[in-house]
Amino acid sequence: MPEQVITIIGGGLAGAEAAWQAAQRGARVRLFEMRPRRQTPAHQTGLLAELVCSNSLKSNSLTTSSGLLKEEMRRLDSLMIHCASQSAVPAGDALAVDRERFGALVTEALEAHPGVDIRREEAAAIPGEGIAVIATGPLTSESLAVSIQAFTGQKMLYFYDAVAPVVDAETIDRGQVYEASRYDKGEPAYLNCPMSEEEYRRFWEALVAAEKAPLNDFEEMHIFEACMPVEEIAARGPDTLAFGPLRPVGLIDPRTGRRPFAVVQLRQENLEGSLYGLVGFQTRLKWGEQRRVFAMIPGLENAEFVRYGVMHRNTFIDSPSVLLPTLQTRARPTLFFAGQLIGVEGYMESAAAGLLAGLGAARLLEGKDPLAMPEDTMMGALFSHVSSKPFHNFQPMNSNFALLTNEGLASRKRQDRKAEKAERAMEALERWKQGSVD
């Protein structure tokens, strides 16, 4: 009898994490990734788990939803968390990575794993039989998208996602910027470009008047709020940026002892510190317009852009009608979906879905039923949310404390309730871990 193999389609964060988790439990895994043979509109390399938007994985604090999610993944031996820790760059109290080093570490780990067979080719359809995880992400190829549509019997949903530009650190005018993290949390990890009110007003006027790149199709443009292009935020009003991504709160300029009217933050993109990304500056402006308008930011007048911002289309399924909380499909228990394709938004949310799907696929291979995670954990609450029926106008969801119930909490203050929820999640996770390894 031939040895059973788990097929995983997609080598992004979710697929790579799923492959690692299944292989670590002794399963044989065949991982399909079409890059670099066939690229997507957003990827630039053939590395597994390539980060295409920000290099930030958000806060590490347990009293933030992103910090709690990462801690849960850390306790489940997540490959993504391990590689992120090994490739971290300064980012205050957040976890940010050297994106190329991060992708290289993930790729090296999976290439070296004896249980993982990486196939650099496109999988054009859902496997007809066997245990499989579909984790092709928001840029699923057209042929596989057709296969998914046929399986689910529904039109795939979509939204548009934008990427922020990156500049050469040597071309930043250091005389006009200062190092600091908001409220002095952690090391001074950001370069801050301070703006006076006059500078801000001129910048805002140029930004809202700048020419945007056309979209590739004629569908209505749905934009996920967390990925809103900076020019779209600016178009909502002259002060929206100053109260949004350019808010100066907690960023006192040490040279003046005062808070600027607005601040553009630059975050280190690689370990060498040779690249910096514009925080919150996802955009779909034409490249020439990006050069012109962003050069109005103090300190970036002569900056060299090594990567311009772009916008691309993301697709996802109507998960509540398709998935169980284990991320198995209702129609075929041997088929799992994971990652952004299921309507979770965020790097770690996607990887967490791959983690659960990989564990579930390995349990199936062992002749055991996959286990849903407890809803007191951030992972369990998120995956319960995306698999709950009925659901009207399903849209992508980040991890957030509102997903965790307040029932039974003693604290009345919101921040105290977050700490209590985090403690309860850790306890629930440890109990679940004991049951999941039987």
Secondary structure, 3 states (H helix, E strand, C coil): CCCCCEEEECCCHHHHHHHHHHHHCCCCEEEECCCCCCCCCCCCCCCCCCCCCCCEEEECCCCCHHHHHHHHHHHCCCHHHHHHHHCEECCCCEEEECHHHHHHHHHHHHHHCCCEEEECCCCCCCCCCCCEEECCHHHCCHHHHHHHHHHHCCCCEEEEEEECCEEEHHHCCHHHCEEECHHHCCCCCEEEEEECHHHHHHHHHHHHHCCECCCCCCCCCCECHHHCCHHHHHCCCCCCCCCCCCCCCCCCECCCCECCCEEEEEEECCCCCCEEEECCCCECECHHHHHHHHCCCCCCCCCCEEECCCEEEEEECCHHHCECCCCEECCCCCEEECHHHHCECCHHHHHHHHHHHHHHHHHHHCCCCCCCCCCCCHHHHHHHHCCCCCCCCCCCECCCHHHCCCCCCCCCCHHHHHHHHHHHHHHHHHHHHHHHCC
